[in-house]
Amino acid sequence: MKLLLPLIKALRPGEIRLIKHFLKLESNAEVKKRSDLFELILSGKVQTDQKALKKLYKTGKNNSAYSHLKERLRKDVLNVLFLQDASKKFSTKYANAEFECRRNYIQADILIARGAYLPAIKILERNIQLADKYELAAEKTLTQQLARTMTHRIKSEKRLEEYNTDIRKSLELMSGLNRVEEIAHYFSYPQLFKANKKVNQPDFKINTVQELKNLYEQTSSPKIGFWYHMAMGDYLVLIRNSAEALENNLKFLKLIETSPSIHSQANMAGVNMNISSNLIELMRYDEAIEYAKYAVRSFRKGGINQFTALENLYFAHSRNQSFDSAEDILKKVFEHPAMKANAFYPAKWLYLRACLEFSKGEFNKSLKTLNESSELNKDKSGWLLGLRMLELLIMVEIGDFEWFDFKLENFRKLLQRQKEENVQRSKVIFNVLKTLSKMDFDYFDTFEKENKNIQLLEEAENELQWDPKGFEVIRFDDWIKSKVD
């Protein structure tokens, strides 16, 4: 039952109807029992072998007959899976093509064994075209090898040599695709491998990018191009080269749009989301909104990718000062199923809501919202820094200067505890705030005394870089400058 139960649960309505029809074609007692077992499992009336055995064989015996019965039913179910059209089994054209190629190969092999050579050759020729279109190197190689066995029928030495050449090319592509899959697993699932300590290092990534680039140039394979652009984008983000990352991702998007082997809604959504991130980094918020919108509507509804895309859309709107649109995104986020996946998510989004309220001048409301996001206290070197900074700005805005000094001292201690993380920008902000307190909250005197530090924050270079999607949601240098303008 361990194998049969999940197999039957995975069936779709059309497949269930086919199996029922298939089992009704014969009327002997053994097939009737197979049909009975199928119905019992389908209806949920039996979950174990013991219960099924008792239902089918009143004595509860005949273990051997029951074992054979299960195995025959399992084979029936698997055989029927090949009868329906592939489009009813898979959601992407690529998966459909892969299934059709494999089924066509089996059909042609059977026809050759029965001497039906001409229809077999026609199937194989169409199969090679289908495999070419979707870059199915393994399926193409098998098809070509099977077609090559028919050259004695064609009696053409030239055609034989063409098959040999094509097969060698297919094997080279297979080798390249296999190497790409090896690399892809390290990038996609670094937590599973010992090499994960190297995966996020620039040297490892640039070497990998170069290898993928060489493979891409050798083969012109869109599948290899997919992973080359993916790795290149990842590397450029790591070194914070947003302009080149955007250029890379725009090429990546065009490749996906025009290549059947990698074209899918999920891939299109993923690259659109990456482009929106690049544009946010480059402060091109208007453009970022459109790409983020595409990602939100194209990712699976209710999934974690859509949830992440909503964050991009929120930042694009809020940075663009489209506060009403940002508020609409907040509502969608708090209703999103993925919000419950992690206790950190609600706290982070409460903080983002508090930032939006601050931007709208709703300072007391912002403070109240901020007090609800206590889970951020666990993120000592990240979002907690943003929360503490926002608290200090709120204290200034509402004129609670005594509480400000207390919070500023807490902020100093928090920064002092950071030994490994880069908090240089936060330290400069602390110094400006400390001067603001010493100057009795006179913005002009503070600006004059801290002009150099404020300029460094504005330039945001090296260790003082500012992340538009990071924890410093209310950009400090913009805020302090607004007080003297």
Rosetta blueprint (number, residue, H / E / L):
1 M L
2 K L
3 L L
4 L H
5 L H
6 P H
7 L H
8 I H
9 K H
10 A L
11 L L
12 R L
13 P H
14 G H
15 E H
16 I H
17 R H
18 L H
19 I H
20 K H
21 H H
22 F H
23 L H
24 K H
25 L L
26 E L
27 S L
28 N L
29 A H
30 E H
31 V H
32 K H
33 K H
34 R H
35 S H
36 D H
37 L H
38 F H
39 E H
40 L H
41 I H
42 L H
43 S H
44 G L
45 K L
46 V L
47 Q L
48 T L
49 D H
50 Q H
51 K H
52 A H
53 L H
54 K H
55 K H
56 L H
57 Y L
58 K L
59 T L
60 G L
61 K L
62 N L
63 N H
64 S H
65 A H
66 Y H
67 S H
68 H H
69 L H
70 K H
71 E H
72 R H
73 L H
74 R H
75 K H
76 D H
77 V H
78 L H
79 N H
80 V H
81 L L
82 F L
83 L L
84 Q L
85 D L
86 A H
87 S H
88 K H
89 K L
90 F L
91 S L
92 T L
93 K H
94 Y H
95 A H
96 N H
97 A H
98 E H
99 F H
100 E H
101 C H
102 R H
103 R H
104 N H
105 Y H
106 I H
107 Q H
108 A H
109 D H
110 I H
111 L H
112 I H
113 A H
114 R L
115 G L
116 A L
117 Y H
118 L H
119 P H
120 A H
121 I H
122 K H
123 I H
124 L H
125 E H
126 R H
127 N H
128 I H
129 Q H
130 L H
131 A H
132 D H
133 K H
134 Y L
135 E L
136 L L
137 A H
138 A H
139 E H
140 K H
141 T H
142 L H
143 T H
144 Q H
145 Q H
146 L H
147 A H
148 R H
149 T L
150 M L
151 T H
152 H H
153 R H
154 I H
155 K L
156 S L
157 E H
158 K H
159 R H
160 L H
161 E H
162 E H
163 Y H
164 N H
165 T H
166 D H
167 I H
168 R H
169 K H
170 S H
171 L H
172 E H
173 L H
174 M H
175 S H
176 G H
177 L H
178 N H
179 R H
180 V H
181 E H
182 E H
183 I H
184 A H
185 H H
186 Y H
187 F H
188 S H
189 Y L
190 P H
191 Q H
192 L H
193 F L
194 K L
195 A L
196 N H
197 K H
198 K H
199 V H
200 N L
201 Q L
202 P H
203 D H
204 F H
205 K H
206 I H
207 N H
208 T H
209 V H
210 Q H
211 E H
212 L H
213 K H
214 N H
215 L H
216 Y H
217 E H
218 Q H
219 T H
220 S L
221 S L
222 P H
223 K H
224 I H
225 G H
226 F H
227 W H
228 Y H
229 H H
230 M H
231 A H
232 M H
233 G H
234 D H
235 Y H
236 L H
237 V H
238 L H
239 I L
240 R L
241 N L
242 S H
243 A H
244 E H
245 A H
246 L H
247 E H
248 N H
249 N H
250 L H
251 K H
252 F H
253 L H
254 K H
255 L H
256 I H
257 E H
258 T H
259 S L
260 P L
261 S L
262 I L
263 H L
264 S L
265 Q H
266 A H
267 N H
268 M H
269 A H
270 G H
271 V H
272 N H
273 M H
274 N H
275 I H
276 S H
277 S H
278 N H
279 L H
280 I H
281 E H
282 L L
283 M L
284 R L
285 Y H
286 D H
287 E H
288 A H
289 I H
290 E H
291 Y H
292 A H
293 K H
294 Y H
295 A H
296 V H
297 R H
298 S H
299 F L
300 R L
301 K L
302 G L
303 G L
304 I H
305 N H
306 Q H
307 F H
308 T H
309 A H
310 L H
311 E H
312 N H
313 L H
314 Y H
315 F H
316 A H
317 H H
318 S H
319 R H
320 N L
321 Q L
322 S L
323 F H
324 D H
325 S H
326 A H
327 E H
328 D H
329 I H
330 L H
331 K H
332 K H
333 V H
334 F H
335 E H
336 H L
337 P H
338 A H
339 M H
340 K H
341 A H
342 N L
343 A L
344 F H
345 Y H
346 P H
347 A H
348 K H
349 W H
350 L H
351 Y H
352 L H
353 R H
354 A H
355 C H
356 L H
357 E H
358 F H
359 S H
360 K L
361 G L
362 E L
363 F H
364 N H
365 K H
366 S H
367 L H
368 K H
369 T H
370 L H
371 N L
372 E L
373 S L
374 S H
375 E H
376 L H
377 N H
378 K H
379 D L
380 K L
381 S L
382 G L
383 W H
384 L H
385 L H
386 G H
387 L H
388 R H
389 M H
390 L H
391 E H
392 L H
393 L H
394 I H
395 M H
396 V H
397 E H
398 I H
399 G L
400 D L
401 F H
402 E H
403 W H
404 F H
405 D H
406 F H
407 K H
408 L H
409 E H
410 N H
411 F H
412 R H
413 K H
414 L H
415 L H
416 Q H
417 R L
418 Q L
419 K L
420 E L
421 E L
422 N L
423 V L
424 Q H
425 R H
426 S H
427 K H
428 V H
429 I H
430 F H
431 N H
432 V H
433 L H
434 K H
435 T H
436 L H
437 S H
438 K H
439 M L
440 D L
441 F L
442 D L
443 Y H
444 F H
445 D H
446 T H
447 F H
448 E H
449 K H
450 E L
451 N H
452 K H
453 N H
454 I H
455 Q H
456 L H
457 L H
458 E H
459 E H
460 A L
461 E L
462 N H
463 E H
464 L H
465 Q L
466 W L
467 D L
468 P L
469 K L
470 G L
471 F L
472 E L
473 V L
474 I L
475 R L
476 F H
477 D H
478 D H
479 W H
480 I H
481 K H
482 S H
483 K L
484 V L
485 D L
